[in-house]
Structure formats: structure tokens, C-alpha cells
Amino acid sequence: MEPNRRDFLKVAGATAGVTMLSGSFLSTPVASAEEHAKIPMAESPWDQVPAILAKITPPTFPGTRFDITAYGAKGDGKTKNTEAFRKAIEACNKAGGGQVVVPKGSFLTGAITLLSNVNLVVSEGAAIRFSTDPKDYPLVYTRWQGIECMNFSSFIYARKAENIAITGPGLIDGQGPSGPWFDYDKKRQPDWEQLQKQAVDNRPVTERKFGMGHFLKPNMITLYECRNILVEGVQLRNSAMWNVHPVLCSNVTIRDIFVHSRGGMVDGCDPEASQYVHITGCRFDCGDDGIAIKAGRDIDGRRVGVASENIVIENCSFEGRWGALTVGSEMSGGVRNVFFQDCTVKKGSSYKPFHVLYIKTNKRRGGTVENIHARRIKATDVDREAIMVTLNYSLTGPGYGPIVNPKVQNITADGFTVNGVKKTAVTLDGLAESHIRNVAISNSTFTGVTTAKPSIKNADGTTFTNVTINGKKV
């Protein structure tokens, strides 16, 4: 871990006004009804949301425009414009900020690196199309599945930048299926095992080198150790791996984007070890998780030790596979204070959703997942469990690192309306060594459920209040 990492992520007053009160117990005995009346009722965890959103402010930019065609770019779909993007971004940054404009046309490019105070504007009718040549993606400091390393640059990358944006309404096309990336999935295992072993051996990150000659494919957008981020309005298609991946970031707004992806490991949005994140008005039609909140993996995630926290997700639609909202499985730095509301989950053109809310971890992860709250969620045609919490997720592989049991606690789901569930409405799958604690399901209706009885194993303090499954009260 580099020095000052935690200092970089500190947000002044981060805990002010956002203390979790739900689930607390009064330990002082009350002698009389009069004294009892003086004790305030525990607040709803949702009372924290306004305070969290008040700390999330999208960046603004000067009106100065830097059209990439003025730096030699050609929108013919054939000319490689990597240098034109670099020159325009550097000029914008040097001038104190503004808008790097991609006009109408099809602009082929290699990796794009954003700098502070730059808004990359993808205009109506514009398309950024990324090269399918791995040589166009140099080594950068990044994470791969939650472990820090040097690997291919993401298609769009930034590190230690402030006030950056990617805005629409144009298209960002990763051309993933046209490149070699999905073949990498068949070849990556030796590299992946090597990276995990390097993390256990505490090998310096700068010595964990992959990229060319290796098979750990790149993400679409990775913003690493950045502050004050806006991703708005753009269409993202054909990623090679995760689409929007803020890592160790703070003050992040992602709104009104459309993500369309197919294949494996092509999540829509993966905030990782990031704080104060607002995801709103987005549509996710993905071959993997819609939103997956992460915080590093196993011993490396615990080494970095930065949580994902104070995240609000609202007014989004999910039409993809796996989880609409997933937490984990890379959660070793901790995930807390996540709010998921007013969203729809449904069958898309290609997939049924496997889960509405999916929390997954295992014995190697360690860390704590707590204070995950969901309400007013409508879902149809769920292909597995509607609410799934498991501490027994995927222990395949060489098993590098010690056994460190995770903790999962304080989860609420209120106002769910789910029609059609192939397995169970609610499955809680804890460990004998680490029980899931304090899951509360309330005011919810599940219909068309194949197995009506919830599956509860190694879980304490589970409650169902005003919940019906297939018309029968739980």
C-alpha cells in the first residue's frame, strides 16, 4: 500500500449526521412509564440518506472547449486517434480545465487517460470505439478482481485526478467481443493464481506485472484514487470486463447512463473501496451483475483496508443476469451504509435476473458487510433467489491466504414486490463459525415462488413483518 492512501480518502466530517441507530438496544433499565416516554425512538436508517447525498456534489467545469479534431482526430472509424485524445486532454488540463469534446463521428482509439479538471464530452452522434489490439493498453497501477497489480490500462483510466467527468449522450464502445479479451477468460487461470500468491507473499504492487503476454483483461472505465467524479448520460457497450469501476474514490455521481454488456465478468458498475457514491437513473442490461459493490479481496483487501461506504442507489432499472444489486464477493475491506431504493428488476432481452439483492462472501474474505438497506423494489421473473445472502460463496482455486471469517449483519428489505421466483424468496446461508445477524424483511409480497418456505441457516435475529409468500403470511 502506498503512503497516505487513507488520508487521500478522508472526507471531512464523514461520520457527522450518519450514525447507524437501527438495531441498537437500550441497556439502561427504565423505572417508570414517564421516564420511558422521555426516551427517543430509534431513528430509521433511511434518515441518513439526506446527509449522505448532501456530501455528494458533481464537479463543474469551465466552458472552454477542446475539440479533438483540432488535435488531429479523424472520425472515420479507421484512424487510430490515441495521440489526438492525449493532446486534447493535456491541453485542457494545462489551461485549467474545460471540455474535451468528441464531435459526431466514429473515433477509434487506444487507452484514454483523463487528467484533473477535464470533462470528456461524447456528443450526440459521436462514438468512441476502442482498439482490439492489446498493445494499445499500457501497464498502469490498478486492481484485478480486488487485488492490486500492474496490468493493462482500462479503456478509460485516471489516477489521483480531481474533478473529472465523462458525459454523454454519445456512445462508448469497447468492442470487447471483436477483440481477444473473451479468449483470455480461458487462459487467465495461471496469471490469476500467480497474482493471488503474490498478494499472500506481500510482493510489492509494482512488481506484480501482467499486461502484454498475460491474460488478465482490462475494464472499460477505471478511476483510481480520484475525487469529484461525474459519469452521466453516456451509453456503454461491449466492454471486455467491468464497465464503470471507481476504486478508492470519493464524491462520485453516476447518473442516467445505459450499460449494455454480454459475456462473463461484464458488470455494469463496481464501486470499490469508495465513499460517498450516488448512482441514479441508470439502466443496466448486463451479462453479469448490474451494480456490484466491492472493497478488495482477501489478504490484499485487508492490507489496503479501505471500505466502500455511504452509497445511495435509486431510480435504476436492471435487466441483466446475476444480481441487480450485489455486495461482494470482493468485500474484504468492508462494505457499510448502502441504500438501494425505488428500482425495478426484470427479465431483459437476453437474461432473467438471478437475484434482486445478492450478498456473497466466504471464509477467506474477512471484513464486515453491514447496514445494507433496500426498499420499494419491484421485480419479476427472478431465476434463483430474490434475496440471497451467502457466506459460502465460491471457494474454488488454490486457496491462497488464511481462513478469516467475514461478518454480515444489519440488513433490511422493505416494500419488495416480487412476482416469479424460481427458488426461494429469501435464502440466508451463514457459517457455523460466523452467523448472519439481524436481517429484517418487512411489508413485502412474493408471488409465484417455487419453494415458499424461506431457507435460513446459521442466521440469528431474522424477522419477517407483514410478509407474504404465495399469498400466505410468513
Secondary structure as the mmCIF struct_conf table of DSSP 4:
data_model
#
loop_
_struct_conf.conf_type_id
_struct_conf.id
_struct_conf.beg_label_comp_id
_struct_conf.beg_label_asym_id
_struct_conf.beg_label_seq_id
_struct_conf.end_label_comp_id
_struct_conf.end_label_asym_id
_struct_conf.end_label_seq_id
TURN_TY1_P TURN_TY1_P1 PRO A 3 ASN A 4
HELX_RH_AL_P HELX_RH_AL_P1 ARG A 5 LEU A 9
TURN_TY1_P TURN_TY1_P2 ALA A 12 GLY A 17
TURN_TY1_P TURN_TY1_P3 SER A 22 GLY A 23
BEND BEND1 THR A 28 THR A 28
HELX_RH_AL_P HELX_RH_AL_P2 ALA A 33 ALA A 37
TURN_TY1_P TURN_TY1_P4 LYS A 38 LYS A 38
BEND BEND2 ILE A 39 ILE A 39
HELX_LH_PP_P HELX_LH_PP_P1 PRO A 40 SER A 44
HELX_RH_3T_P HELX_RH_3T_P1 PRO A 45 GLN A 48
HELX_RH_AL_P HELX_RH_AL_P3 VAL A 49 ALA A 54
TURN_TY1_P TURN_TY1_P5 LYS A 55 LYS A 55
BEND BEND3 GLY A 63 GLY A 63
STRN STRN1 ARG A 65 ASP A 67
HELX_RH_3T_P HELX_RH_3T_P2 ILE A 68 TYR A 71
TURN_TY1_P TURN_TY1_P6 GLY A 72 GLY A 72
STRN STRN2 ASP A 76 LYS A 80
HELX_RH_AL_P HELX_RH_AL_P4 THR A 82 LYS A 94
TURN_TY1_P TURN_TY1_P7 ALA A 95 GLY A 96
STRN STRN3 GLY A 98 VAL A 102
BEND BEND4 LYS A 104 LYS A 104
STRN STRN4 GLY A 105 THR A 109
BEND BEND5 GLY A 110 GLY A 110
STRN STRN5 ILE A 112 THR A 113
TURN_TY1_P TURN_TY1_P8 SER A 116 ASN A 117
STRN STRN6 VAL A 118 VAL A 122
TURN_TY1_P TURN_TY1_P9 GLU A 124 GLY A 125
STRN STRN7 ALA A 126 PHE A 130
BEND BEND6 THR A 132 THR A 132
HELX_RH_3T_P HELX_RH_3T_P3 PRO A 134 ASP A 136
BEND BEND7 TYR A 137 TYR A 137
STRN STRN8 LEU A 139 TRP A 144
TURN_TY1_P TURN_TY1_P10 GLN A 145 GLY A 146
STRN STRN9 ILE A 147 PHE A 152
HELX_LH_PP_P HELX_LH_PP_P2 SER A 153 SER A 154
BEND BEND8 PHE A 155 PHE A 155
STRN STRN10 ILE A 156 ARG A 159
BEND BEND9 LYS A 160 LYS A 160
STRN STRN11 GLU A 162 THR A 167
BEND BEND10 PRO A 169 GLY A 170
STRN STRN12 LEU A 171 ASP A 173
HELX_RH_3T_P HELX_RH_3T_P4 GLY A 176 SER A 178
BEND BEND11 GLY A 179 PRO A 180
HELX_RH_AL_P HELX_RH_AL_P5 TRP A 181 LYS A 187
HELX_RH_AL_P HELX_RH_AL_P6 GLN A 189 VAL A 200
TURN_TY1_P TURN_TY1_P11 ASP A 201 ASN A 202
HELX_RH_3T_P HELX_RH_3T_P5 VAL A 205 GLU A 207
STRN STRN13 LYS A 209 LYS A 209
BEND BEND12 GLY A 211 GLY A 211
TURN_TY1_P TURN_TY1_P12 MET A 212 GLY A 213
BEND BEND13 HIS A 214 HIS A 214
HELX_LH_PP_P HELX_LH_PP_P3 LYS A 217 ASN A 219
BEND BEND14 MET A 220 MET A 220
STRN STRN14 ILE A 221 TYR A 224
BEND BEND15 GLU A 225 GLU A 225
STRN STRN15 ARG A 227 GLU A 232
BEND BEND16 GLY A 233 GLY A 233
STRN STRN16 GLN A 235 ARG A 237
BEND BEND17 ALA A 240 MET A 241
BEND BEND18 ASN A 243 ASN A 243
STRN STRN17 VAL A 244 VAL A 247
BEND BEND19 LEU A 248 LEU A 248
STRN STRN18 SER A 250 ARG A 255
BEND BEND20 ASP A 256 ASP A 256
STRN STRN19 PHE A 258 HIS A 260
BEND BEND21 GLY A 263 MET A 265
BEND BEND22 GLY A 268 GLY A 268
STRN STRN20 CYS A 269 CYS A 269
STRN STRN21 GLU A 272 GLU A 272
BEND BEND23 ALA A 273 ALA A 273
STRN STRN22 GLN A 275 THR A 280
BEND BEND24 GLY A 281 GLY A 281
STRN STRN23 ARG A 283 ASP A 285
BEND BEND25 GLY A 287 ASP A 288
BEND BEND26 GLY A 290 GLY A 290
STRN STRN24 ILE A 291 ILE A 293
STRN STRN25 LYS A 294 LYS A 294
HELX_RH_AL_P HELX_RH_AL_P7 ASP A 298 VAL A 304
STRN STRN26 SER A 308 GLU A 314
BEND BEND27 ASN A 315 ASN A 315
STRN STRN27 SER A 317 PHE A 318
BEND BEND28 GLY A 320 TRP A 322
STRN STRN28 GLY A 323 GLY A 328
BEND BEND29 SER A 329 GLU A 330
TURN_TY1_P TURN_TY1_P13 SER A 332 GLY A 333
STRN STRN29 VAL A 335 VAL A 345
BEND BEND30 SER A 349 SER A 350
BEND BEND31 PHE A 354 PHE A 354
STRN STRN30 HIS A 355 LYS A 360
TURN_TY1_P TURN_TY1_P14 LYS A 363 ARG A 365
BEND BEND32 GLY A 367 GLY A 367
STRN STRN31 THR A 368 VAL A 382
BEND BEND33 ASP A 383 ARG A 384
BEND BEND34 ALA A 386 ALA A 386
STRN STRN32 ILE A 387 THR A 390
BEND BEND35 LEU A 391 LEU A 391
BEND BEND36 GLY A 397 GLY A 397
BEND BEND37 GLY A 401 GLY A 401
STRN STRN33 LYS A 407 THR A 424
BEND BEND38 ALA A 425 ALA A 425
STRN STRN34 VAL A 426 ASP A 429
BEND BEND39 ALA A 432 SER A 434
STRN STRN35 ILE A 436 THR A 451
BEND BEND40 LYS A 453 LYS A 453
STRN STRN36 SER A 455 LYS A 457
BEND BEND41 ASN A 458 ASN A 458
STRN STRN37 ALA A 459 ASP A 460
BEND BEND42 GLY A 461 GLY A 461
STRN STRN38 THR A 463 ILE A 469
TURN_TY1_P TURN_TY1_P15 ASN A 470 GLY A 471
STRN STRN39 LYS A 472 LYS A 473
#
